[in-house]
Amino acid sequence: MTVDRAPSRPRRTDPQRRQRIVEAALEVLAEHGVAGTTHRRVAAVADVPLGSTTYHFSSLADLRAAAYRTLSERLSARWTAQVAGARDAGELVEAVTDLVMGDAGADEADWSVTYELYLEALRDRALREITEGWMAASRDALERLVDPATARGLDALVEGLVMHRMLSTAPMGRDVVREAVRRAVDGAPHPA
């Protein structure tokens, strides 16, 4: 006996859906912060059914971690590319100054999400793996031209300078930033 079945609907494939959800989470985090990031908001921005966010991510924390990882990889690649072009200490000072001043492509939304990550990482040790990896990549890029201790200090200086630039109502000018970076680099022993 044969059973008449309705023809099955073709299965809709959307291989980029997971990444689209991650990108949407970055947008939502930038606009609403951790407290305002919900599955519903992310699904709306990603233009996917609400169930897709819970299908691809076991929790909001899992989704935020994926978004933070994506951002850290993206900004790390920009940082590395910017610093990789430097051939000596003088060029390193200019490259790092450009990074601090925003010439490497990071925008206010990127920094907003970065600070959300930092705050969450204070309370969630698992997120520190992301921040540790990001800092290690930054130091590796710097260590081509300066010793490890200087690379670590310069990386921390950059974080502080960017924070001041983003949060100050009267941000430091390029000359002030360049001088701070120059002092950090010039006082350092350079690898042979």
C-alpha positions, 0 to 999 in steps of 0.5 A: 500500500502506498501512502500519498505524502505531501511533497516535502518543502525544500530545506532552506540552507543558511550557512552564514546564519551563525556568523550573522547572529554573532555579528548582530550580537556585536551590534546589540552589545554596542548599542544596549550593553550586556544588560540589554542584550537579549535573544529577541534583540539579536534575532531581530537584528540578524533577521532570523527566527528567535529559535535560531539564537538558542539553536546555535548558542546554548545561552546568552553568555555563550552568544556573548563569548562568541561575539567577544571572540570575533571582535578580539580576533578582528581587532587583533588582526588589525593591530598586528597588520598595523604594527607589522609594517614598522621596521624600526622604533620610530615607525613603531611609535607612529604605528602605535600612535595611529592605533591609539588615535583610531586610524587602524579601523576600530570605531566607537562601537568596537570599543564599547563592546571591548569594555563590555568584555573587560567588565564581564571578564572581571567576573567570568574567568572563562572570558579571560581566555579571550582577553589573555589571547588578545593581549598575547597577540598584541605583545607578539606583534610588538616583540618584533621590535622591543623586548617582552617587558616593554611590549607588555608595558606598551600594550597596557599603555595603549589600552589606557590611552585608548580608554582616555581617548574614548572617555574624555570630554577633551581627548589628548591630541596626537602629539601627546599620544605620540610622545607617551608612546615614544617615551615607552619605546625609546627607553626600552632595550631593542632586540638584536 
